[in-house]
Amino acid sequence: GDAAAREALAASGEAGERTAAALYDRLSFFSCEHVVPPRNRLLGVLTHGPSGVPLSFAFRERDDAQRVAELGAVLVNVCTVVPHGVVVFFASYAYEASVFAAWQASGVLQRLQSRKAVHREKRAGDNANEASVAADAGETLLARYAADALSPRGALLSAVMGGRLSEGINFKDDLARIVLVVGVPFPPVHDVLLGERVARRAAASLPPAPIDATRSRMMSDTAMKTVNQSIGRALRHRDDYAAIVLVDERYSRPSLQQRLPAWLSTAESDTAAATVYKKFGALNGALARFFKPVSYTHLTLPTIA
């Protein structure tokens, strides 16, 4: 009750951790309905690319040349079908840079640029001066991206989950007609601070929880919090519409799907209902139908020429 909650807030140190963990396990959560109606959004998980290559971007697999090329083919096709703004979130700056370097060498980047203007988020500097320059550059990047996204040609923005563009930036309307999330941003399994938190949470649970189960739960919570913050940059008002595509076969797992935001749920379900596309052609067709001008009557928007 209220007394127990006040006790948890007032407690500190190990005792506070035990109290908070015990309360957490007994809490029920709810989320208010989002203002965007279900018909104005498309939520999907893509498990395979156009050539049938499995799309899994786990750390040991993500640099595989075939997967990187397949991801590029996905984006080339998406940029052909989706109008205006395409926002892509990667799990880290290092991986984003690695992927774009591979695309530059293979010609994929040129194919993307032939369809949309391509813009990329840059990592902020480590000192105050570099951070200030990066902030100014970020504003310039957003202004340039917005101008291109609103044009008939459209634009692609490559950003990073947990980066500056994944927090506090509203990509409404034509600034983001689709948001794609590449990979699952799990924290490093051997992270020291995570290990300490896992041990405290497991010991404080009533009854004490297994370490492995607690670690898995906390890693999933952390990853999906980052994902949800990124996909929440789109669909900013009731007349907005957009597609959200999670590009990694691991998103088909119930343990991750159940952590998607409740505002993506349907009237028939309390949890988000993501369609799992095991063939890229099925997703491409769904996107084509969703964005086809004559089908805009199913949205709350006037027809776009």
C-alpha positions in Angstrom: 0.0 0.0 0.0 1.0 3.7 0.4 3.0 3.0 3.5 5.0 0.3 1.8 5.7 2.6 -1.2 6.8 5.4 1.2 9.1 2.9 2.9 10.7 2.0 -0.4 11.2 5.6 -1.3 12.8 6.4 2.0 15.0 3.3 2.2 18.5 3.4 1.0 21.4 1.1 0.3 21.0 -2.7 0.3 17.8 -2.5 2.4 16.3 -0.1 -0.1 17.2 -2.5 -3.0 15.5 -5.4 -1.2 12.4 -3.4 -0.5 12.1 -2.0 -4.0 12.7 -5.3 -5.6 10.0 -7.0 -3.5 7.5 -4.3 -4.3 8.4 -4.4 -8.0 7.5 -8.0 -8.2 4.1 -7.3 -6.8 3.3 -4.2 -8.9 0.7 -4.0 -11.7 1.3 -1.6 -14.6 -1.1 0.2 -16.9 -0.8 2.5 -19.8 -3.3 5.0 -21.1 -4.5 4.6 -24.7 -2.5 6.4 -27.3 -4.1 9.1 -29.3 -3.3 7.5 -32.7 -6.0 5.0 -33.8 -4.8 1.5 -34.7 -5.8 1.9 -38.4 -3.2 4.7 -38.7 -0.2 2.4 -37.8 1.5 -0.7 -39.1 3.6 -2.7 -36.7 5.7 -5.5 -38.0 8.7 -7.8 -37.2 10.9 -8.7 -40.2 12.8 -12.0 -39.8 14.2 -12.5 -43.3 15.4 -10.2 -46.1 14.5 -10.2 -49.8 16.8 -13.1 -50.6 15.6 -15.1 -47.7 18.6 -14.5 -45.5 17.8 -14.6 -41.8 18.0 -11.2 -40.2 19.6 -11.5 -36.8 22.0 -8.8 -35.6 23.3 -10.4 -32.4 26.8 -9.3 -31.6 28.5 -12.4 -33.1 26.4 -12.3 -36.3 25.9 -8.7 -37.1 29.1 -8.2 -39.1 28.3 -11.0 -41.5 28.6 -9.6 -45.0 25.5 -11.4 -46.2 23.4 -10.0 -43.4 24.7 -6.5 -43.9 24.0 -6.7 -47.7 20.5 -8.1 -47.0 19.8 -5.2 -44.6 20.8 -2.8 -47.4 18.4 -4.5 -49.8 15.6 -4.1 -47.3 16.2 -0.4 -47.0 16.5 0.1 -50.8 13.1 -1.5 -51.2 11.5 0.4 -48.3 12.8 3.7 -49.7 11.1 2.8 -52.9 7.7 2.1 -51.3 7.5 4.5 -48.4 7.0 8.2 -49.1 8.9 11.1 -47.5 10.8 10.3 -44.2 12.5 7.0 -43.4 14.1 6.8 -40.0 16.4 3.9 -39.2 17.8 3.3 -35.7 20.9 1.2 -35.1 22.1 -0.3 -31.8 25.4 1.7 -31.7 27.4 4.3 -33.5 30.2 1.8 -34.1 27.8 -0.6 -35.8 26.1 2.1 -37.8 29.5 3.3 -39.1 30.5 -0.3 -40.0 27.4 -0.9 -41.9 27.6 2.3 -43.9 31.3 1.6 -44.7 30.3 -1.8 -46.1 27.4 -0.2 -48.1 29.8 2.4 -49.5 32.1 -0.3 -50.8 29.4 -2.5 -52.2 27.3 0.2 -53.9 24.3 -0.2 -51.7 24.7 3.4 -50.4 24.6 4.8 -53.9 21.4 2.8 -54.5 19.9 4.4 -51.4 21.0 7.8 -52.4 19.3 7.4 -55.8 16.0 7.0 -54.0 16.2 9.4 -51.1 18.6 11.9 -49.6 20.7 10.1 -46.9 21.5 11.8 -43.6 23.4 10.3 -40.7 23.6 11.1 -37.0 27.2 11.7 -35.7 28.5 10.8 -32.2 28.8 13.7 -29.8 32.4 14.6 -28.7 33.8 13.7 -25.3 34.6 17.2 -24.1 32.3 20.3 -23.7 33.5 22.0 -26.9 33.1 19.0 -29.0 29.7 18.3 -27.5 28.6 21.9 -28.3 29.8 21.6 -31.9 28.0 18.2 -32.1 24.8 19.8 -30.8 24.9 22.6 -33.4 25.7 20.0 -36.0 22.7 18.0 -34.8 20.4 21.0 -35.3 21.8 21.5 -38.8 21.3 17.8 -39.6 17.7 17.9 -38.5 17.0 21.0 -40.5 18.5 19.5 -43.6 16.8 16.2 -43.1 13.4 17.9 -42.5 13.8 19.9 -45.7 14.6 16.7 -47.7 12.0 14.6 -46.0 9.2 17.0 -46.8 10.2 17.1 -50.5 8.6 14.7 -53.0 11.9 12.7 -53.1 12.0 12.2 -49.3 15.0 11.3 -47.1 16.5 8.6 -45.0 17.9 9.4 -41.5 20.3 7.0 -39.9 20.3 7.4 -36.1 21.3 5.4 -33.0 19.1 4.1 -30.2 20.0 5.9 -27.0 21.6 8.7 -29.1 20.5 12.3 -29.2 17.9 11.8 -32.0 16.2 9.0 -30.1 15.2 11.2 -27.2 13.1 14.3 -27.2 12.9 14.7 -31.0 9.4 14.5 -32.6 9.5 13.0 -36.1 5.8 13.8 -36.8 3.9 13.5 -40.1 6.2 13.3 -43.2 9.4 13.4 -41.0 8.8 9.7 -40.2 6.4 7.7 -42.3 8.3 4.6 -41.2 10.7 3.9 -38.3 12.9 0.8 -38.6 14.8 -0.6 -35.6 17.9 -2.7 -36.5 18.9 -5.2 -33.9 18.1 -5.5 -30.2 20.1 -3.2 -27.9 20.8 -5.6 -25.2 23.4 -4.4 -22.6 26.6 -6.4 -22.6 26.0 -9.6 -20.7 29.3 -9.3 -18.7 28.7 -5.6 -17.8 29.9 -5.2 -14.2 27.2 -2.8 -13.1 24.5 -4.9 -14.6 25.9 -7.9 -12.8 25.7 -6.1 -9.5 22.1 -5.0 -10.1 21.1 -8.5 -11.1 22.6 -10.0 -8.0 20.9 -7.5 -5.7 17.5 -7.9 -7.5 17.7 -11.7 -7.4 18.6 -11.8 -3.7 15.9 -9.3 -2.8 13.1 -11.0 -4.7 10.5 -12.9 -2.6 11.3 -15.8 -2.8 14.9 -15.3 -4.1 15.0 -15.6 -7.9 17.5 -17.5 -10.0 20.4 -15.3 -11.2 20.0 -16.3 -14.9 16.3 -15.6 -15.0 16.8 -12.3 -13.3 19.6 -11.3 -15.7 17.4 -12.3 -18.7 14.5 -10.3 -17.4 16.6 -7.2 -16.7 18.4 -7.3 -20.0 15.1 -7.5 -21.9 13.6 -4.7 -19.8 16.7 -2.5 -20.5 16.7 -3.2 -24.3 13.0 -2.7 -24.8 13.0 0.5 -22.9 15.5 1.9 -25.4 13.6 0.5 -28.3 10.3 1.9 -27.1 11.9 5.3 -26.7 13.1 5.2 -30.3 9.9 4.1 -31.9 8.0 6.7 -29.9 9.6 9.4 -32.0 6.9 8.8 -34.6 3.1 8.9 -34.5 2.9 12.2 -32.5 -0.8 13.1 -32.9 -4.1 11.6 -33.6 -4.0 12.3 -37.4 -0.5 11.0 -37.8 0.2 7.7 -39.5 3.4 5.6 -39.8 4.8 2.1 -40.0 7.1 0.6 -37.3 9.3 -2.3 -38.4 11.6 -4.2 -36.0 14.3 -5.7 -38.1 15.6 -8.7 -36.2 14.1 -12.2 -35.9 14.6 -12.0 -32.1 11.7 -9.5 -31.9 9.4 -12.4 -32.7 10.0 -13.8 -29.2 7.0 -13.3 -26.8 9.4 -12.1 -24.1 10.3 -9.0 -26.3 6.9 -8.5 -27.9 5.2 -8.3 -24.5 7.5 -5.4 -23.6 6.4 -3.2 -26.6 4.4 -0.1 -25.5 0.7 -0.7 -24.7 -0.3 2.1 -27.1 0.6 -0.2 -30.0 -2.0 -2.7 -28.8 -5.3 -3.3 -30.5 -8.9 -3.3 -29.2 -8.8 -7.0 -29.1 -5.6 -7.3 -27.1 -3.9 -5.7 -24.1 -0.5 -6.2 -25.6 1.1 -4.9 -28.8 0.2 -7.1 -31.8 3.2 -7.1 -34.1 2.8 -9.0 -37.4 5.8 -11.3 -37.9 6.9 -11.2 -41.6 9.0 -14.3 -42.4 9.1 -13.2 -46.0 10.1 -9.7 -47.1 7.6 -9.7 -49.9 4.8 -9.9 -47.5 6.0 -6.9 -45.6 6.7 -5.0 -48.8 3.2 -5.7 -49.9 1.7 -4.6 -46.6 3.7 -1.3 -46.8 2.6 -0.7 -50.4 -1.1 -1.1 -49.4 -0.7 1.0 -46.3 0.9 3.9 -48.2 -1.1 3.6 -51.4 -2.8 6.9 -52.1 -6.2 5.5 -52.8 -6.1 3.6 -49.4 -5.6 6.8 -47.4 -9.4 6.9 -46.9 -8.9 4.3 -44.1 -6.8 6.9 -42.3 -8.0 10.0 -40.5 -6.1 12.1 -43.0 -7.1 13.6 -46.3 -5.7 12.0 -49.4 -2.1 12.9 -50.2 -1.3 13.5 -53.8 
